[in-house]
């Protein structure tokens, strides 16, 4: 499973989101574009633990979009 992260910069929020996805076993690819906040594109299948989902949601509240 590959999830595309669309972001305008590879800052702290981007790194948190990418780290949590990779820790959960997902492959990520980054597309740089002029967007106001990071956006994840992809189908999430399999198992996301409550901890991982919580961390992703926390990161999205800090400036991302899920």
PDB file of N, CA, C and O in Angstrom:
ATOM      1  N   UNK A   1       0.846  -1.176   0.000  1.00  0.00           N
ATOM      2  CA  UNK A   1       0.000   0.000   0.000  1.00  0.00           C
ATOM      3  C   UNK A   1       0.889   1.236   0.000  1.00  0.00           C
ATOM      4  O   UNK A   1       1.795   1.361   0.824  1.00  0.00           O
ATOM      5  N   UNK A   2       0.625   2.137  -0.920  1.00  0.00           N
ATOM      6  CA  UNK A   2       1.352   3.399  -0.982  1.00  0.00           C
ATOM      7  C   UNK A   2       0.396   4.542  -0.702  1.00  0.00           C
ATOM      8  O   UNK A   2      -0.696   4.605  -1.265  1.00  0.00           O
ATOM      9  N   UNK A   3       0.810   5.433   0.162  1.00  0.00           N
ATOM     10  CA  UNK A   3       0.030   6.632   0.444  1.00  0.00           C
ATOM     11  C   UNK A   3       0.849   7.824  -0.024  1.00  0.00           C
ATOM     12  O   UNK A   3       2.020   7.963   0.331  1.00  0.00           O
ATOM     13  N   UNK A   4       0.230   8.679  -0.819  1.00  0.00           N
ATOM     14  CA  UNK A   4       0.899   9.873  -1.327  1.00  0.00           C
ATOM     15  C   UNK A   4       0.648  11.027  -0.368  1.00  0.00           C
ATOM     16  O   UNK A   4      -0.489  11.294   0.020  1.00  0.00           O
ATOM     17  N   UNK A   5       1.706  11.693   0.002  1.00  0.00           N
ATOM     18  CA  UNK A   5       1.605  12.872   0.854  1.00  0.00           C
ATOM     19  C   UNK A   5       1.886  14.079  -0.030  1.00  0.00           C
ATOM     20  O   UNK A   5       2.975  14.219  -0.587  1.00  0.00           O
ATOM     21  N   UNK A   6       0.894  14.944  -0.149  1.00  0.00           N
ATOM     22  CA  UNK A   6       1.052  16.153  -0.954  1.00  0.00           C
ATOM     23  C   UNK A   6       1.299  17.301   0.014  1.00  0.00           C
ATOM     24  O   UNK A   6       0.473  17.567   0.887  1.00  0.00           O
ATOM     25  N   UNK A   7       2.423  17.978  -0.133  1.00  0.00           N
ATOM     26  CA  UNK A   7       2.792  19.024   0.812  1.00  0.00           C
ATOM     27  C   UNK A   7       3.611  20.101   0.118  1.00  0.00           C
ATOM     28  O   UNK A   7       4.231  19.850  -0.915  1.00  0.00           O
ATOM     29  N   UNK A   8       3.612  21.296   0.687  1.00  0.00           N
ATOM     30  CA  UNK A   8       4.408  22.378   0.104  1.00  0.00           C
ATOM     31  C   UNK A   8       5.809  22.412   0.695  1.00  0.00           C
ATOM     32  O   UNK A   8       6.710  23.023   0.120  1.00  0.00           O
ATOM     33  N   UNK A   9       6.002  21.760   1.840  1.00  0.00           N
ATOM     34  CA  UNK A   9       7.340  21.691   2.434  1.00  0.00           C
ATOM     35  C   UNK A   9       7.437  20.431   3.283  1.00  0.00           C
ATOM     36  O   UNK A   9       6.426  19.864   3.697  1.00  0.00           O
ATOM     37  N   UNK A  10       8.648  20.013   3.529  1.00  0.00           N
ATOM     38  CA  UNK A  10       8.860  18.799   4.318  1.00  0.00           C
ATOM     39  C   UNK A  10       9.207  19.184   5.754  1.00  0.00           C
ATOM     40  O   UNK A  10      10.286  18.871   6.256  1.00  0.00           O
ATOM     41  N   UNK A  11       8.269  19.867   6.400  1.00  0.00           N
ATOM     42  CA  UNK A  11       8.469  20.359   7.760  1.00  0.00           C
ATOM     43  C   UNK A  11       8.112  19.335   8.819  1.00  0.00           C
ATOM     44  O   UNK A  11       8.011  18.139   8.547  1.00  0.00           O
ATOM     45  N   UNK A  12       7.923  19.834  10.038  1.00  0.00           N
ATOM     46  CA  UNK A  12       7.701  18.981  11.199  1.00  0.00           C
ATOM     47  C   UNK A  12       6.426  18.145  11.091  1.00  0.00           C
ATOM     48  O   UNK A  12       6.449  16.946  11.367  1.00  0.00           O
ATOM     49  N   UNK A  13       5.316  18.765  10.693  1.00  0.00           N
ATOM     50  CA  UNK A  13       4.050  18.031  10.590  1.00  0.00           C
ATOM     51  C   UNK A  13       4.168  16.936   9.536  1.00  0.00           C
ATOM     52  O   UNK A  13       3.727  15.807   9.755  1.00  0.00           O
ATOM     53  N   UNK A  14       4.759  17.268   8.402  1.00  0.00           N
ATOM     54  CA  UNK A  14       4.978  16.283   7.336  1.00  0.00           C
ATOM     55  C   UNK A  14       5.790  15.101   7.867  1.00  0.00           C
ATOM     56  O   UNK A  14       5.438  13.946   7.626  1.00  0.00           O
ATOM     57  N   UNK A  15       6.870  15.390   8.586  1.00  0.00           N
ATOM     58  CA  UNK A  15       7.741  14.322   9.098  1.00  0.00           C
ATOM     59  C   UNK A  15       7.006  13.437  10.099  1.00  0.00           C
ATOM     60  O   UNK A  15       7.200  12.221  10.111  1.00  0.00           O
ATOM     61  N   UNK A  16       6.161  14.040  10.941  1.00  0.00           N
ATOM     62  CA  UNK A  16       5.382  13.250  11.904  1.00  0.00           C
ATOM     63  C   UNK A  16       4.421  12.311  11.184  1.00  0.00           C
ATOM     64  O   UNK A  16       4.326  11.131  11.520  1.00  0.00           O
ATOM     65  N   UNK A  17       3.714  12.839  10.199  1.00  0.00           N
ATOM     66  CA  UNK A  17       2.754  12.029   9.446  1.00  0.00           C
ATOM     67  C   UNK A  17       3.469  10.901   8.716  1.00  0.00           C
ATOM     68  O   UNK A  17       3.037   9.750   8.776  1.00  0.00           O
ATOM     69  N   UNK A  18       4.553  11.222   8.031  1.00  0.00           N
ATOM     70  CA  UNK A  18       5.316  10.220   7.277  1.00  0.00           C
ATOM     71  C   UNK A  18       5.846   9.132   8.212  1.00  0.00           C
ATOM     72  O   UNK A  18       5.766   7.945   7.897  1.00  0.00           O
ATOM     73  N   UNK A  19       6.381   9.536   9.347  1.00  0.00           N
ATOM     74  CA  UNK A  19       6.936   8.582  10.310  1.00  0.00           C
ATOM     75  C   UNK A  19       5.858   7.620  10.818  1.00  0.00           C
ATOM     76  O   UNK A  19       6.085   6.412  10.883  1.00  0.00           O
ATOM     77  N   UNK A  20       4.692   8.153  11.175  1.00  0.00           N
ATOM     78  CA  UNK A  20       3.619   7.302  11.699  1.00  0.00           C
ATOM     79  C   UNK A  20       3.111   6.329  10.640  1.00  0.00           C
ATOM     80  O   UNK A  20       2.827   5.172  10.950  1.00  0.00           O
ATOM     81  N   UNK A  21       2.996   6.784   9.398  1.00  0.00           N
ATOM     82  CA  UNK A  21       2.550   5.890   8.325  1.00  0.00           C
ATOM     83  C   UNK A  21       3.561   4.778   8.083  1.00  0.00           C
ATOM     84  O   UNK A  21       3.183   3.615   7.935  1.00  0.00           O
ATOM     85  N   UNK A  22       4.846   5.128   8.044  1.00  0.00           N
ATOM     86  CA  UNK A  22       5.875   4.115   7.800  1.00  0.00           C
ATOM     87  C   UNK A  22       5.965   3.143   8.963  1.00  0.00           C
ATOM     88  O   UNK A  22       6.198   1.951   8.760  1.00  0.00           O
ATOM     89  N   UNK A  23       5.780   3.644  10.185  1.00  0.00           N
ATOM     90  CA  UNK A  23       5.802   2.776  11.358  1.00  0.00           C
ATOM     91  C   UNK A  23       4.645   1.778  11.310  1.00  0.00           C
ATOM     92  O   UNK A  23       4.764   0.659  11.809  1.00  0.00           O
ATOM     93  N   UNK A  24       3.524   2.188  10.706  1.00  0.00           N
ATOM     94  CA  UNK A  24       2.360   1.311  10.578  1.00  0.00           C
ATOM     95  C   UNK A  24       2.491   0.364   9.387  1.00  0.00           C
ATOM     96  O   UNK A  24       1.604  -0.457   9.153  1.00  0.00           O
ATOM     97  N   UNK A  25       3.590   0.469   8.631  1.00  0.00           N
ATOM     98  CA  UNK A  25       3.832  -0.458   7.533  1.00  0.00           C
ATOM     99  C   UNK A  25       3.444   0.043   6.156  1.00  0.00           C
ATOM    100  O   UNK A  25       3.471  -0.725   5.194  1.00  0.00           O
ATOM    101  N   UNK A  26       3.087   1.306   6.040  1.00  0.00           N
ATOM    102  CA  UNK A  26       2.705   1.865   4.740  1.00  0.00           C
ATOM    103  C   UNK A  26       3.917   2.460   4.036  1.00  0.00           C
ATOM    104  O   UNK A  26       4.818   3.002   4.677  1.00  0.00           O
ATOM    105  N   UNK A  27       3.929   2.352   2.718  1.00  0.00           N
ATOM    106  CA  UNK A  27       4.952   3.022   1.918  1.00  0.00           C
ATOM    107  C   UNK A  27       4.422   4.413   1.609  1.00  0.00           C
ATOM    108  O   UNK A  27       3.226   4.586   1.377  1.00  0.00           O
ATOM    109  N   UNK A  28       5.302   5.400   1.605  1.00  0.00           N
ATOM    110  CA  UNK A  28       4.857   6.761   1.303  1.00  0.00           C
ATOM    111  C   UNK A  28       5.645   7.324   0.135  1.00  0.00           C
ATOM    112  O   UNK A  28       6.810   6.987  -0.075  1.00  0.00           O
ATOM    113  N   UNK A  29       4.988   8.181  -0.611  1.00  0.00           N
ATOM    114  CA  UNK A  29       5.644   8.955  -1.658  1.00  0.00           C
ATOM    115  C   UNK A  29       5.224  10.396  -1.437  1.00  0.00           C
ATOM    116  O   UNK A  29       4.085  10.671  -1.059  1.00  0.00           O
ATOM    117  N   UNK A  30       6.141  11.306  -1.675  1.00  0.00           N
ATOM    118  CA  UNK A  30       5.878  12.715  -1.433  1.00  0.00           C
ATOM    119  C   UNK A  30       5.784  13.472  -2.741  1.00  0.00           C
ATOM    120  O   UNK A  30       6.626  13.318  -3.625  1.00  0.00           O
ATOM    121  N   UNK A  31       4.752  14.290  -2.853  1.00  0.00           N
ATOM    122  CA  UNK A  31       4.588  15.175  -4.000  1.00  0.00           C
ATOM    123  C   UNK A  31       4.603  16.601  -3.466  1.00  0.00           C
ATOM    124  O   UNK A  31       3.772  16.967  -2.635  1.00  0.00           O
ATOM    125  N   UNK A  32       5.548  17.402  -3.944  1.00  0.00           N
ATOM    126  CA  UNK A  32       5.598  18.796  -3.521  1.00  0.00           C
ATOM    127  C   UNK A  32       4.693  19.629  -4.410  1.00  0.00           C
ATOM    128  O   UNK A  32       4.778  19.558  -5.636  1.00  0.00           O
ATOM    129  N   UNK A  33       3.832  20.413  -3.794  1.00  0.00           N
ATOM    130  CA  UNK A  33       2.896  21.264  -4.523  1.00  0.00           C
ATOM    131  C   UNK A  33       2.533  22.446  -3.634  1.00  0.00           C
ATOM    132  O   UNK A  33       2.738  22.408  -2.421  1.00  0.00           O
ATOM    133  N   UNK A  34       2.005  23.469  -4.230  1.00  0.00           N
ATOM    134  CA  UNK A  34       1.574  24.644  -3.471  1.00  0.00           C
ATOM    135  C   UNK A  34       0.211  24.375  -2.841  1.00  0.00           C
ATOM    136  O   UNK A  34      -0.828  24.697  -3.417  1.00  0.00           O
ATOM    137  N   UNK A  35       0.231  23.791  -1.668  1.00  0.00           N
ATOM    138  CA  UNK A  35      -0.995  23.543  -0.912  1.00  0.00           C
ATOM    139  C   UNK A  35      -0.812  24.164   0.475  1.00  0.00           C
ATOM    140  O   UNK A  35       0.314  24.226   0.970  1.00  0.00           O
ATOM    141  N   UNK A  36      -1.892  24.626   1.111  1.00  0.00           N
ATOM    142  CA  UNK A  36      -1.757  25.293   2.398  1.00  0.00           C
ATOM    143  C   UNK A  36      -1.402  24.357   3.551  1.00  0.00           C
ATOM    144  O   UNK A  36      -0.916  24.811   4.588  1.00  0.00           O
ATOM    145  N   UNK A  37      -1.641  23.054   3.381  1.00  0.00           N
ATOM    146  CA  UNK A  37      -1.348  22.093   4.441  1.00  0.00           C
ATOM    147  C   UNK A  37      -1.152  20.713   3.831  1.00  0.00           C
ATOM    148  O   UNK A  37      -1.642  20.451   2.733  1.00  0.00           O
ATOM    149  N   UNK A  38      -0.435  19.813   4.535  1.00  0.00           N
ATOM    150  CA  UNK A  38      -0.220  18.474   3.986  1.00  0.00           C
ATOM    151  C   UNK A  38      -1.536  17.729   3.778  1.00  0.00           C
ATOM    152  O   UNK A  38      -2.461  17.849   4.582  1.00  0.00           O
ATOM    153  N   UNK A  39      -1.610  16.970   2.708  1.00  0.00           N
ATOM    154  CA  UNK A  39      -2.797  16.184   2.388  1.00  0.00           C
ATOM    155  C   UNK A  39      -2.346  14.755   2.113  1.00  0.00           C
ATOM    156  O   UNK A  39      -1.353  14.547   1.416  1.00  0.00           O
ATOM    157  N   UNK A  40      -3.056  13.775   2.645  1.00  0.00           N
ATOM    158  CA  UNK A  40      -2.753  12.371   2.381  1.00  0.00           C
ATOM    159  C   UNK A  40      -3.736  11.857   1.351  1.00  0.00           C
ATOM    160  O   UNK A  40      -4.940  12.092   1.458  1.00  0.00           O
ATOM    161  N   UNK A  41      -3.226  11.158   0.360  1.00  0.00           N
ATOM    162  CA  UNK A  41      -4.086  10.580  -0.665  1.00  0.00           C
ATOM    163  C   UNK A  41      -3.787   9.095  -0.734  1.00  0.00           C
ATOM    164  O   UNK A  41      -2.636   8.699  -0.918  1.00  0.00           O
ATOM    165  N   UNK A  42      -4.810   8.276  -0.589  1.00  0.00           N
ATOM    166  CA  UNK A  42      -4.597   6.839  -0.688  1.00  0.00           C
ATOM    167  C   UNK A  42      -5.690   6.089   0.035  1.00  0.00           C
ATOM    168  O   UNK A  42      -6.478   6.675   0.778  1.00  0.00           O
ATOM    169  N   UNK A  43      -5.733   4.815  -0.181  1.00  0.00           N
ATOM    170  CA  UNK A  43      -6.691   3.961   0.497  1.00  0.00           C
ATOM    171  C   UNK A  43      -5.969   3.304   1.658  1.00  0.00           C
ATOM    172  O   UNK A  43      -4.943   2.650   1.470  1.00  0.00           O
ATOM    173  N   UNK A  44      -6.494   3.476   2.833  1.00  0.00           N
ATOM    174  CA  UNK A  44      -5.892   2.863   4.007  1.00  0.00           C
ATOM    175  C   UNK A  44      -6.606   1.543   4.236  1.00  0.00           C
ATOM    176  O   UNK A  44      -7.805   1.504   4.511  1.00  0.00           O
ATOM    177  N   UNK A  45      -5.851   0.473   4.117  1.00  0.00           N
ATOM    178  CA  UNK A  45      -6.432  -0.843   4.383  1.00  0.00           C
ATOM    179  C   UNK A  45      -5.537  -1.560   5.373  1.00  0.00           C
ATOM    180  O   UNK A  45      -4.421  -1.116   5.645  1.00  0.00           O
ATOM    181  N   UNK A  46      -6.015  -2.646   5.902  1.00  0.00           N
ATOM    182  CA  UNK A  46      -5.226  -3.353   6.889  1.00  0.00           C
ATOM    183  C   UNK A  46      -5.488  -2.770   8.264  1.00  0.00           C
ATOM    184  O   UNK A  46      -6.578  -2.272   8.547  1.00  0.00           O
ATOM    185  N   UNK A  47      -4.484  -2.838   9.108  1.00  0.00           N
ATOM    186  CA  UNK A  47      -4.687  -2.484  10.503  1.00  0.00           C
ATOM    187  C   UNK A  47      -3.918  -1.228  10.871  1.00  0.00           C
ATOM    188  O   UNK A  47      -2.690  -1.199  10.787  1.00  0.00           O
ATOM    189  N   UNK A  48      -4.625  -0.210  11.271  1.00  0.00           N
ATOM    190  CA  UNK A  48      -4.004   0.964  11.878  1.00  0.00           C
ATOM    191  C   UNK A  48      -4.301   0.865  13.367  1.00  0.00           C
ATOM    192  O   UNK A  48      -5.467   0.801  13.758  1.00  0.00           O
ATOM    193  N   UNK A  49      -3.280   0.852  14.196  1.00  0.00           N
ATOM    194  CA  UNK A  49      -3.531   0.757  15.631  1.00  0.00           C
ATOM    195  C   UNK A  49      -4.148   2.057  16.127  1.00  0.00           C
ATOM    196  O   UNK A  49      -4.025   3.104  15.491  1.00  0.00           O
ATOM    197  N   UNK A  50      -4.806   1.972  17.261  1.00  0.00           N
ATOM    198  CA  UNK A  50      -5.402   3.170  17.857  1.00  0.00           C
ATOM    199  C   UNK A  50      -4.328   4.214  18.110  1.00  0.00           C
ATOM    200  O   UNK A  50      -4.554   5.405  17.891  1.00  0.00           O
ATOM    201  N   UNK A  51      -3.158   3.775  18.573  1.00  0.00           N
ATOM    202  CA  UNK A  51      -2.066   4.709  18.847  1.00  0.00           C
ATOM    203  C   UNK A  51      -1.634   5.425  17.573  1.00  0.00           C
ATOM    204  O   UNK A  51      -1.476   6.645  17.562  1.00  0.00           O
ATOM    205  N   UNK A  52      -1.443   4.662  16.500  1.00  0.00           N
ATOM    206  CA  UNK A  52      -1.011   5.254  15.235  1.00  0.00           C
ATOM    207  C   UNK A  52      -2.065   6.204  14.702  1.00  0.00           C
ATOM    208  O   UNK A  52      -1.740   7.303  14.253  1.00  0.00           O
ATOM    209  N   UNK A  53      -3.327   5.794  14.747  1.00  0.00           N
ATOM    210  CA  UNK A  53      -4.400   6.657  14.270  1.00  0.00           C
ATOM    211  C   UNK A  53      -4.467   7.937  15.101  1.00  0.00           C
ATOM    212  O   UNK A  53      -4.665   9.023  14.556  1.00  0.00           O
ATOM    213  N   UNK A  54      -4.303   7.810  16.406  1.00  0.00           N
ATOM    214  CA  UNK A  54      -4.323   8.987  17.282  1.00  0.00           C
ATOM    215  C   UNK A  54      -3.188   9.938  16.916  1.00  0.00           C
ATOM    216  O   UNK A  54      -3.395  11.148  16.838  1.00  0.00           O
ATOM    217  N   UNK A  55      -1.985   9.398  16.690  1.00  0.00           N
ATOM    218  CA  UNK A  55      -0.842  10.242  16.328  1.00  0.00           C
ATOM    219  C   UNK A  55      -1.072  10.929  14.991  1.00  0.00           C
ATOM    220  O   UNK A  55      -0.723  12.099  14.834  1.00  0.00           O
ATOM    221  N   UNK A  56      -1.649  10.228  14.030  1.00  0.00           N
ATOM    222  CA  UNK A  56      -1.941  10.836  12.732  1.00  0.00           C
ATOM    223  C   UNK A  56      -2.959  11.960  12.880  1.00  0.00           C
ATOM    224  O   UNK A  56      -2.811  13.019  12.270  1.00  0.00           O
ATOM    225  N   UNK A  57      -3.985  11.734  13.684  1.00  0.00           N
ATOM    226  CA  UNK A  57      -5.000  12.765  13.891  1.00  0.00           C
ATOM    227  C   UNK A  57      -4.418  13.965  14.623  1.00  0.00           C
ATOM    228  O   UNK A  57      -4.758  15.106  14.308  1.00  0.00           O
ATOM    229  N   UNK A  58      -3.541  13.721  15.602  1.00  0.00           N
ATOM    230  CA  UNK A  58      -2.887  14.828  16.301  1.00  0.00           C
ATOM    231  C   UNK A  58      -2.047  15.644  15.326  1.00  0.00           C
ATOM    232  O   UNK A  58      -2.059  16.874  15.367  1.00  0.00           O
ATOM    233  N   UNK A  59      -1.322  14.960  14.455  1.00  0.00           N
ATOM    234  CA  UNK A  59      -0.498  15.656  13.469  1.00  0.00           C
ATOM    235  C   UNK A  59      -1.376  16.443  12.510  1.00  0.00           C
ATOM    236  O   UNK A  59      -1.015  17.546  12.100  1.00  0.00           O
ATOM    237  N   UNK A  60      -2.536  15.880  12.145  1.00  0.00           N
ATOM    238  CA  UNK A  60      -3.408  16.589  11.205  1.00  0.00           C
ATOM    239  C   UNK A  60      -3.999  17.837  11.848  1.00  0.00           C
ATOM    240  O   UNK A  60      -4.201  18.845  11.170  1.00  0.00           O
ATOM    241  N   UNK A  61      -4.277  17.783  13.145  1.00  0.00           N
ATOM    242  CA  UNK A  61      -4.803  18.951  13.848  1.00  0.00           C
ATOM    243  C   UNK A  61      -3.748  20.048  13.916  1.00  0.00           C
ATOM    244  O   UNK A  61      -4.081  21.233  13.890  1.00  0.00           O
ATOM    245  N   UNK A  62      -2.470  19.659  14.004  1.00  0.00           N
ATOM    246  CA  UNK A  62      -1.383  20.635  14.096  1.00  0.00           C
ATOM    247  C   UNK A  62      -1.143  21.370  12.787  1.00  0.00           C
ATOM    248  O   UNK A  62      -0.390  22.344  12.765  1.00  0.00           O
ATOM    249  N   UNK A  63      -1.748  20.942  11.719  1.00  0.00           N
ATOM    250  CA  UNK A  63      -1.538  21.674  10.476  1.00  0.00           C
ATOM    251  C   UNK A  63      -1.699  20.837   9.234  1.00  0.00           C
ATOM    252  O   UNK A  63      -1.413  21.304   8.131  1.00  0.00           O
ATOM    253  N   UNK A  64      -2.146  19.624   9.385  1.00  0.00           N
ATOM    254  CA  UNK A  64      -2.320  18.772   8.215  1.00  0.00           C
ATOM    255  C   UNK A  64      -3.785  18.511   7.942  1.00  0.00           C
ATOM    256  O   UNK A  64      -4.666  19.014   8.638  1.00  0.00           O
ATOM    257  N   UNK A  65      -4.021  17.736   6.945  1.00  0.00           N
ATOM    258  CA  UNK A  65      -5.390  17.391   6.567  1.00  0.00           C
ATOM    259  C   UNK A  65      -5.421  15.905   6.281  1.00  0.00           C
ATOM    260  O   UNK A  65      -4.584  15.400   5.532  1.00  0.00           O
ATOM    261  N   UNK A  66      -6.359  15.210   6.858  1.00  0.00           N
ATOM    262  CA  UNK A  66      -6.418  13.765   6.690  1.00  0.00           C
ATOM    263  C   UNK A  66      -7.610  13.405   5.848  1.00  0.00           C
ATOM    264  O   UNK A  66      -7.847  12.227   5.584  1.00  0.00           O
TER     265      UNK A  66
END
